[in-house]
Amino acid sequence: MNMLPPLPTSKWNEATAAHLLNRAAFGGTPEEIEATRRKGLALAVRDLVDVRSETAELPPPKWAHPRNIAAIRMEAREAKANPDAENKKRELRMMEGEEIVDLRRWWLERMMNGPAPLLEKMTLFWHGHFATSAQKVRDMYWMWLQNDTLRRHALGNFATLTKKISRDPAMMIYLDLQQNRPVHPNENWARELMELFTVGIGNYTEDDIRESARAFTGYRLDLTNQQFRFVPRQHDPTNKTFMGHTGPLDGDNIIDILVSKPACAQFIGRKLWRYFVEDEPSNAIVDLVAKTIRAHGFEMRPVLHEIFSSAEFYSERAMRAQIKSPVQYIVQTCKQLDAPLPSPIVAQNAMRQMGQLLFAPPNVKGWDGGKTWITTSTLLFRYNFANYLINGDAILPPGAGGKTAGPGFQRPLQRGANQIRRDPIDVAKLVPAELRDRPDELVDLLSARLFQTRAGDKERATFVQYLEARKPDTSDATMRGLVHLMMSTPQFQLA
């Protein structure tokens, strides 16, 4: 029996179908929303949740394969020590920079066009949960490998995923787990495992941190094949006392104990609800979600199935009330405009300016999300970026070709303007020719596409007035101007 009361069949309609695609995926076109509605709630949720990671297999980036890091680092040290090796040092920096840009491109394309949107949405959730930054890891294969691990276990068991992450090279580097030794235990991983990954502040002691750190000794990285390895002689095999359990505990034992605590289900349940439903869930809702998580043994598929089928998920306070994350904004906007993603270098810069740069969370806590996505500067950037996506203006860095850059459009790498230029959207895909001179109908049509609902009366009057004032001009430029006007509203920032 579901613990979260299900949505009545009578309330499944275009609006609720659009809401499901907004939250469990990256939005949908009117055609995708209608197809989802026709499926019915049960089938629509099943198609999103029951996808297996194997069915979403896509080739990794060409450079994403194990390399002998020990040899590469030796080469880098030699180049650093040699004043005549500037070209080699520059080559290594360029390779690192190009790989991270390509990795971000690769993931955005999976979100935009991949066969399993919820799988990507949950991978993004775990990326913010088990936050790891390329800035410290400095090896893009390891960053791709972590992303692949998150995806393979995104809809599976939380305890299994946490154990995989404890052996993940990028996380081990990021939280210094490979430096954890019996004589001088490093407590970084042990602390964050409890504070940010499982039970939360107030549910562990300093003694728990110290004992946990001892249990995770012996975790090492083999730099020749870039894989995890356990070194028994560097592990502390003696008894530890952790949260009431005493024995020769190892890292997996610690994770099992943490997951068994009621606080863990509460912690993960609150984060899931905030990510998919609303910023400030009630204690009663968190309790229900936590009970659901425990009832399903921390298996994410059935938990998400219940969430997406519940009446609470489709409540008035939840629908059209979540601020789009920068990644959601980029992917969903391109889907709604029936346009390709921006070039990798532009997408990277846009994510940075809006506050969510993939593979570079601000700290181990990840992104706060919610209202923190919107500030005066990020909102202005969103409005300007919308214009860029619609009109394809060649926004150049200051001093290049006499044009000035819009806010945030500085050149992140020394690249040419061709990587910034973009074709305008094909207005004919959004606006039927017969509606161009019928403002009321046109505004309602675009509102359904961009807002998934009717625009507010005041905003709708503004959009209609914009078209009336330009009669008889119904050119593509006027239509693109209307789309930009509609996207430059608070309503468009919500999903």
C-alpha positions as CSV (number, residue, x, y, z in Angstrom):
1,M,0.0,0.0,0.0
2,N,1.3,3.5,-0.9
3,M,2.1,5.6,2.1
4,L,1.7,8.8,0.0
5,P,-2.0,9.1,-1.1
6,P,-2.1,8.8,-4.9
7,L,-3.4,11.4,-7.3
8,P,-7.0,10.7,-8.4
9,T,-7.3,9.6,-12.0
10,S,-9.8,12.5,-12.6
11,K,-7.0,15.0,-11.9
12,W,-4.6,13.7,-14.6
13,N,-4.6,16.2,-17.4
14,E,-2.3,18.4,-19.5
15,A,-1.3,20.5,-16.5
16,T,-0.3,17.5,-14.4
17,A,1.4,15.8,-17.3
18,A,3.5,18.9,-17.9
19,H,4.3,19.1,-14.2
20,L,5.6,15.5,-14.2
21,L,7.8,16.2,-17.2
22,N,9.1,19.4,-15.6
23,R,10.1,17.8,-12.4
24,A,11.0,14.2,-13.3
25,A,12.6,15.2,-16.5
26,F,13.8,18.5,-18.2
27,G,10.4,19.7,-19.4
28,G,8.6,18.8,-22.6
29,T,7.3,20.3,-25.8
30,P,3.5,20.5,-26.2
31,E,3.6,17.3,-28.3
32,E,5.5,15.5,-25.5
33,I,3.1,16.7,-22.9
34,E,0.1,15.5,-24.9
35,A,1.7,12.1,-25.4
36,T,2.4,11.9,-21.7
37,R,-1.2,12.8,-20.9
38,R,-2.5,10.2,-23.2
39,K,-0.5,7.5,-21.5
40,G,-2.2,8.0,-18.2
41,L,-0.5,8.6,-14.9
42,A,0.5,5.0,-14.1
43,L,2.1,4.4,-17.5
44,A,3.7,7.8,-17.7
45,V,5.4,7.3,-14.3
46,R,6.4,3.8,-15.1
47,D,8.0,4.8,-18.3
48,L,10.1,7.4,-16.5
49,V,11.0,5.4,-13.4
50,D,11.5,1.8,-14.7
51,V,14.1,2.6,-17.2
52,R,17.3,0.6,-16.6
53,S,20.7,2.3,-16.8
54,E,21.8,-0.3,-19.4
55,T,19.1,0.9,-21.8
56,A,20.6,4.4,-21.6
57,E,24.1,3.4,-22.5
58,L,25.7,6.0,-24.7
59,P,29.4,6.1,-25.7
60,P,31.6,8.1,-23.3
61,P,33.7,11.0,-24.6
62,K,36.5,9.8,-26.8
63,W,39.2,10.8,-24.2
64,A,37.4,9.1,-21.3
65,H,39.6,6.0,-20.7
66,P,42.2,5.0,-18.0
67,R,45.6,6.7,-18.3
68,N,48.8,6.2,-16.4
69,I,48.4,9.2,-14.1
70,A,51.7,8.5,-12.4
71,A,53.5,9.0,-15.7
72,I,51.5,12.0,-16.6
73,R,52.2,13.7,-13.3
74,M,55.9,12.9,-13.6
75,E,55.8,14.5,-17.1
76,A,54.0,17.6,-15.6
77,R,56.5,17.9,-12.8
78,E,59.4,17.7,-15.3
79,A,57.8,20.4,-17.4
80,K,57.2,22.6,-14.4
81,A,60.9,22.3,-13.4
82,N,62.1,23.0,-16.9
83,P,62.0,26.7,-17.9
84,D,62.2,25.6,-21.5
85,A,59.1,23.4,-21.3
86,E,56.4,26.2,-21.6
87,N,54.8,24.5,-24.6
88,K,54.4,21.2,-22.7
89,K,52.9,22.9,-19.7
90,R,50.5,24.8,-22.0
91,E,49.6,21.6,-23.8
92,L,48.7,19.9,-20.5
93,R,46.6,22.9,-19.4
94,M,44.8,23.0,-22.7
95,M,44.1,19.3,-22.6
96,E,42.6,19.6,-19.1
97,G,40.5,22.6,-20.1
98,E,39.2,21.0,-23.3
99,E,38.3,17.8,-21.6
100,I,36.1,19.5,-18.9
101,V,34.3,21.6,-21.6
102,D,33.7,18.4,-23.6
103,L,32.5,16.5,-20.5
104,R,29.9,19.2,-19.8
105,R,28.8,19.2,-23.4
106,W,28.4,15.4,-23.3
107,W,26.2,15.5,-20.2
108,L,24.0,18.4,-21.4
109,E,23.4,16.5,-24.6
110,R,22.3,13.4,-22.6
111,M,19.9,15.6,-20.6
112,M,18.6,17.1,-23.8
113,N,18.3,14.2,-26.1
114,G,19.0,11.0,-24.1
115,P,16.5,8.1,-23.8
116,A,16.2,8.3,-20.0
117,P,15.5,11.8,-18.7
118,L,14.7,10.8,-15.1
119,L,17.9,8.9,-15.0
120,E,19.8,12.0,-15.9
121,K,17.7,14.1,-13.5
122,M,18.6,11.7,-10.6
123,T,22.3,11.6,-11.7
124,L,22.2,15.4,-11.4
125,F,20.6,15.0,-7.9
126,W,23.4,12.7,-6.7
127,H,26.0,15.0,-8.3
128,G,24.8,17.7,-6.0
129,H,24.5,15.3,-3.1
130,F,27.9,13.6,-3.4
131,A,29.4,16.9,-4.6
132,T,32.9,16.7,-6.2
133,S,34.8,19.4,-8.1
134,A,37.1,19.0,-11.0
135,Q,39.1,21.9,-9.7
136,K,40.7,19.7,-7.1
137,V,40.4,16.3,-8.8
138,R,42.2,17.6,-11.9
139,D,41.6,14.4,-13.9
140,M,38.6,14.4,-16.2
141,Y,38.5,10.6,-16.6
142,W,37.9,10.4,-12.9
143,M,35.1,13.0,-13.1
144,W,33.5,11.1,-16.0
145,L,33.9,7.8,-14.1
146,Q,32.1,9.3,-11.1
147,N,29.3,10.5,-13.3
148,D,29.0,7.1,-14.8
149,T,28.8,5.5,-11.3
150,L,26.1,7.9,-10.2
151,R,24.1,7.1,-13.3
152,R,24.4,3.3,-12.9
153,H,23.1,3.5,-9.4
154,A,20.9,6.6,-9.6
155,L,17.7,4.7,-9.4
156,G,19.0,1.8,-7.3
157,N,19.9,1.3,-3.7
158,F,21.3,4.2,-1.7
159,A,23.5,2.1,0.5
160,T,25.1,0.4,-2.5
161,L,25.6,3.8,-4.2
162,T,27.3,5.2,-1.1
163,K,29.7,2.3,-0.9
164,K,30.5,2.8,-4.5
165,I,31.2,6.5,-3.9
166,S,33.5,5.6,-1.0
167,R,35.6,3.8,-3.5
168,D,35.3,6.4,-6.2
169,P,38.6,7.9,-7.3
170,A,37.3,11.5,-7.7
171,M,35.6,11.5,-4.3
172,M,38.7,9.9,-2.7
173,I,40.8,12.7,-4.1
174,Y,38.3,15.4,-3.2
175,L,37.9,14.4,0.4
176,D,41.5,13.0,0.9
177,L,40.4,9.5,1.6
178,Q,43.5,8.1,-0.1
179,Q,45.5,9.9,2.6
180,N,43.8,8.1,5.4
181,R,46.3,6.1,7.4
182,P,46.1,4.2,10.7
183,V,48.8,6.3,12.4
184,H,47.2,9.6,11.3
185,P,43.6,9.0,10.2
186,N,42.3,11.7,7.8
187,E,38.7,12.6,9.0
188,N,37.5,14.6,6.0
189,W,35.6,11.8,4.3
190,A,34.3,10.4,7.6
191,R,32.9,13.8,8.7
192,E,31.2,14.6,5.4
193,L,29.8,11.0,5.1
194,M,27.7,11.7,8.2
195,E,27.1,15.4,7.9
196,L,26.3,15.8,4.3
197,F,25.7,12.3,2.8
198,T,23.7,10.2,5.3
199,V,22.4,11.4,8.7
200,G,23.0,15.2,8.9
201,I,24.3,17.4,11.7
202,G,23.3,16.5,15.2
203,N,23.1,12.8,14.6
204,Y,26.7,11.8,15.3
205,T,29.6,12.6,17.6
206,E,33.2,13.5,17.2
207,D,34.1,10.0,18.5
208,D,32.0,8.6,15.7
209,I,34.0,10.6,13.2
210,R,37.3,9.4,14.6
211,E,36.2,5.7,14.7
212,S,34.7,6.0,11.2
213,A,38.0,7.4,9.9
214,R,39.8,4.4,11.3
215,A,37.4,2.0,9.6
216,F,38.1,3.6,6.1
217,T,41.9,3.2,6.3
218,G,43.5,1.2,3.5
219,Y,41.5,2.8,0.7
220,R,44.0,3.7,-2.1
221,L,44.2,4.6,-5.7
222,D,46.3,2.8,-8.3
223,L,47.6,5.6,-10.5
224,T,48.7,3.2,-13.3
225,N,45.2,2.0,-14.1
226,Q,43.2,4.7,-12.3
227,Q,41.2,2.3,-10.2
228,F,40.4,1.8,-6.5
229,R,42.4,-0.7,-4.5
230,F,42.2,-1.9,-0.9
231,V,45.6,-2.3,0.8
232,P,45.2,-4.6,3.9
233,R,48.5,-3.6,5.5
234,Q,47.4,0.0,5.6
235,H,44.0,-0.8,7.1
236,D,43.4,-0.6,10.9
237,P,41.9,-4.0,11.7
238,T,41.4,-3.4,15.4
239,N,38.1,-2.9,17.2
240,K,36.2,0.3,16.7
241,T,33.1,1.5,18.6
242,F,30.7,3.4,16.3
243,M,27.2,4.4,17.2
244,G,26.8,1.6,19.7
245,H,28.5,-1.1,17.5
246,T,31.8,-2.5,18.5
247,G,34.1,-4.8,16.4
248,P,36.7,-4.7,13.7
249,L,34.5,-2.5,11.6
250,D,35.4,-1.6,8.0
251,G,34.0,1.1,5.7
252,D,31.1,-0.9,4.4
253,N,30.1,-1.7,8.0
254,I,30.0,2.0,8.8
255,I,27.8,2.8,5.8
256,D,25.4,0.0,6.8
257,I,25.1,1.3,10.3
258,L,24.4,4.8,9.1
259,V,21.8,3.8,6.6
260,S,20.0,1.8,9.4
261,K,19.5,5.0,11.4
262,P,16.1,6.6,11.1
263,A,17.9,10.0,10.6
264,C,19.3,8.7,7.3
265,A,15.8,8.1,5.8
266,Q,14.7,11.5,7.1
267,F,17.8,13.2,5.6
268,I,17.5,11.6,2.2
269,G,13.7,12.0,2.1
270,R,13.9,15.7,2.8
271,K,16.5,16.2,0.1
272,L,14.5,14.2,-2.4
273,W,11.3,16.2,-1.7
274,R,13.1,19.5,-1.9
275,Y,14.6,18.5,-5.2
276,F,11.5,17.2,-6.9
277,V,8.6,18.9,-5.1
278,E,9.0,22.0,-2.9
279,D,11.6,23.9,-1.0
280,E,10.1,23.8,2.5
281,P,8.4,20.4,3.1
282,S,6.4,19.9,6.2
283,N,7.7,17.6,8.9
284,A,4.6,15.4,8.2
285,I,5.6,15.0,4.5
286,V,9.2,14.3,5.4
287,D,8.0,11.6,7.8
288,L,5.9,10.0,5.1
289,V,8.7,10.0,2.6
290,A,11.2,8.6,5.2
291,K,8.8,5.8,6.0
292,T,8.4,5.1,2.3
293,I,12.2,5.0,1.9
294,R,12.6,2.5,4.8
295,A,9.7,0.4,3.6
296,H,11.5,0.0,0.2
297,G,14.9,-0.7,1.8
298,F,16.4,2.5,0.3
299,E,15.6,1.4,-3.2
300,M,15.0,4.6,-5.2
301,R,12.8,3.4,-8.0
302,P,9.8,2.5,-5.9
303,V,10.3,5.6,-3.7
304,L,10.2,7.8,-6.8
305,H,7.3,5.9,-8.2
306,E,5.3,6.7,-5.1
307,I,6.4,10.4,-5.1
308,F,5.5,11.0,-8.8
309,S,2.1,9.2,-8.3
310,S,1.1,11.1,-5.2
311,A,-1.5,13.8,-4.8
312,E,1.0,15.9,-2.9
313,F,3.4,16.0,-5.8
314,Y,0.7,17.6,-7.9
315,S,-0.6,20.0,-5.2
316,E,-1.3,23.6,-6.0
317,R,1.6,24.7,-3.8
318,A,4.0,22.5,-5.8
319,M,3.0,23.1,-9.4
320,R,4.7,26.0,-11.2
321,A,6.4,27.0,-8.0
322,Q,10.0,25.7,-8.3
323,I,12.7,28.0,-9.6
324,K,14.5,26.3,-12.5
325,S,18.1,25.4,-11.8
326,P,20.5,26.9,-14.3
327,V,21.0,23.4,-15.9
328,Q,17.2,22.9,-16.1
329,Y,16.8,26.4,-17.5
330,I,19.3,25.7,-20.4
331,V,18.0,22.3,-21.3
332,Q,14.3,23.0,-20.9
333,T,14.5,26.3,-22.7
334,C,16.2,24.7,-25.7
335,K,13.5,22.0,-25.8
336,Q,10.7,24.6,-25.6
337,L,12.3,26.6,-28.4
338,D,12.9,23.5,-30.5
339,A,16.5,24.7,-30.8
340,P,19.9,23.0,-30.3
341,L,21.9,23.5,-27.2
342,P,24.4,26.4,-27.3
343,S,28.0,25.7,-28.1
344,P,29.9,24.0,-25.3
345,I,31.9,27.1,-24.5
346,V,28.8,29.3,-24.3
347,A,26.9,26.7,-22.3
348,Q,29.8,26.4,-19.8
349,N,30.0,30.2,-19.4
350,A,26.2,30.4,-19.0
351,M,26.2,27.8,-16.3
352,R,29.0,29.6,-14.5
353,Q,27.2,32.9,-14.6
354,M,23.9,31.5,-13.5
355,G,25.5,29.6,-10.6
356,Q,25.5,25.9,-11.4
357,L,28.6,24.8,-13.3
358,L,28.5,21.1,-13.8
359,F,31.5,19.2,-12.2
360,A,32.3,22.4,-10.2
361,P,30.0,22.7,-7.2
362,P,30.9,25.5,-4.9
363,N,31.9,23.2,-2.0
364,V,31.3,19.7,-0.7
365,K,27.8,20.7,0.3
366,G,26.8,21.2,-3.3
367,W,24.3,23.8,-4.5
368,D,21.7,25.2,-2.1
369,G,19.2,25.5,-5.0
370,G,15.7,27.0,-4.5
371,K,15.7,30.8,-4.1
372,T,19.5,31.0,-4.2
373,W,19.3,30.5,-8.0
374,I,17.9,34.0,-8.4
375,T,19.8,37.2,-7.7
376,T,19.7,40.5,-9.4
377,S,22.7,39.6,-11.6
378,T,21.6,36.0,-12.4
379,L,18.1,37.1,-13.3
380,L,19.5,39.8,-15.6
381,F,21.7,37.2,-17.2
382,R,18.8,34.8,-17.7
383,Y,16.9,37.6,-19.6
384,N,19.9,38.4,-21.8
385,F,20.7,34.7,-22.3
386,A,17.2,34.1,-23.4
387,N,17.7,36.8,-26.1
388,Y,20.8,35.0,-27.2
389,L,19.1,31.7,-27.5
390,I,16.2,33.2,-29.5
391,N,18.0,35.6,-31.8
392,G,21.5,34.2,-32.0
393,D,23.1,37.5,-31.7
394,A,26.9,37.4,-32.0
395,I,27.8,38.5,-28.5
396,L,31.5,39.2,-28.5
397,P,34.0,39.8,-25.7
398,P,34.7,43.5,-25.0
399,G,36.9,45.0,-27.7
400,A,36.3,42.3,-30.2
401,G,34.7,43.6,-33.4
402,G,33.4,46.8,-31.8
403,K,30.6,45.0,-29.9
404,T,30.3,44.8,-26.2
405,A,29.5,41.6,-24.3
406,G,26.2,41.1,-22.5
407,P,26.5,40.5,-18.8
408,G,28.6,37.4,-18.2
409,F,29.6,36.9,-21.8
410,Q,33.3,37.1,-21.3
411,R,35.5,34.8,-23.3
412,P,36.3,31.9,-20.9
413,L,39.0,30.6,-23.2
414,Q,40.9,32.1,-26.1
415,R,38.4,31.1,-28.7
416,G,37.0,32.8,-31.8
417,A,33.7,34.5,-32.1
418,N,32.4,31.6,-34.3
419,Q,32.0,29.5,-31.2
420,I,29.6,32.2,-29.9
421,R,27.5,33.0,-32.9
422,R,24.2,31.1,-33.2
423,D,21.4,31.0,-35.7
424,P,18.1,32.5,-34.7
425,I,15.3,30.1,-33.8
426,D,13.0,28.9,-36.5
427,V,9.8,30.8,-35.5
428,A,7.7,28.7,-37.9
429,K,8.2,25.8,-35.5
430,L,6.5,27.7,-32.7
431,V,4.0,30.0,-34.4
432,P,1.5,28.9,-37.1
433,A,1.3,31.3,-39.9
434,E,-2.5,31.7,-39.5
435,L,-2.1,33.0,-35.9
436,R,0.5,35.7,-36.6
437,D,-2.2,38.4,-36.9
438,R,-4.4,37.1,-34.1
439,P,-2.7,38.3,-30.9
440,D,-5.0,36.8,-28.3
441,E,-4.8,33.3,-29.7
442,L,-1.1,33.6,-30.4
443,V,-0.3,34.6,-26.8
444,D,-2.4,31.7,-25.4
445,L,-0.6,29.3,-27.7
446,L,2.9,30.5,-26.7
447,S,1.8,30.6,-23.0
448,A,0.9,26.9,-23.2
449,R,4.4,26.1,-24.6
450,L,6.5,28.4,-22.4
451,F,4.5,28.4,-19.1
452,Q,2.4,25.3,-19.5
453,T,-0.5,27.4,-18.3
454,R,-2.3,30.6,-19.2
455,A,-0.3,33.8,-18.5
456,G,-1.5,36.0,-15.7
457,D,-4.0,38.7,-16.7
458,K,-1.5,41.6,-16.4
459,E,1.3,39.8,-18.2
460,R,-1.1,38.5,-20.9
461,A,-2.3,42.1,-21.6
462,T,1.3,43.2,-21.9
463,F,2.0,40.5,-24.5
464,V,-1.1,41.2,-26.5
465,Q,-0.3,45.0,-26.4
466,Y,3.2,44.2,-27.7
467,L,1.7,42.6,-30.8
468,E,-1.1,45.2,-31.3
469,A,1.5,48.0,-31.2
470,R,3.4,46.4,-34.1
471,K,0.5,45.8,-36.5
472,P,0.7,45.0,-39.3
473,D,4.2,43.8,-38.7
474,T,4.0,40.0,-38.2
475,S,7.6,39.3,-39.2
476,D,9.9,36.7,-37.6
477,A,11.7,39.4,-35.8
478,T,8.4,40.5,-34.1
479,M,7.5,36.9,-33.2
480,R,11.0,36.4,-31.7
481,G,10.6,39.7,-29.8
482,L,7.3,38.3,-28.3
483,V,9.0,35.1,-27.3
484,H,11.8,37.0,-25.6
485,L,9.3,39.2,-23.8
486,M,7.5,36.2,-22.5
487,M,10.8,34.5,-21.4
488,S,11.8,37.7,-19.6
489,T,9.2,37.3,-16.9
490,P,9.3,35.7,-13.4
491,Q,6.7,33.2,-14.6
492,F,9.2,31.7,-17.1
493,Q,11.8,31.1,-14.3
494,L,9.4,28.6,-12.7
495,A,8.7,25.0,-13.4
